[in-house]
Amino acid sequence: KSKRKRSSKKRSVSAKSTKTDVDILSPAAMENVYYISHNAVDCLEFRGFGWTGATKKKGKKGKKKRSKNEKN
């Protein structure tokens, strides 16, 4: 197997990713949250305003499979 040499090139200053401020109340963001959240609590949690003392959602309980030996 041949060994690869890593290039020592550095990224240019213009190639760095810059973070942009995002308005969470913009019309596009509000439309997005309308489609992904089911109520006001979900909306706030998606926007980062959740709280630790809130009741947690319970998962759906599936039907238990009966064993072959078990009868009604």
Buried (B, 14 or more C-beta within 10 A) or exposed (E): EEEEEEEEEEEEEEEEEEEEEEEEEEEEBEEEBEEEBEEEBBBBEBEEEEEEEEEEEEEEEEEEEEEEEEEE
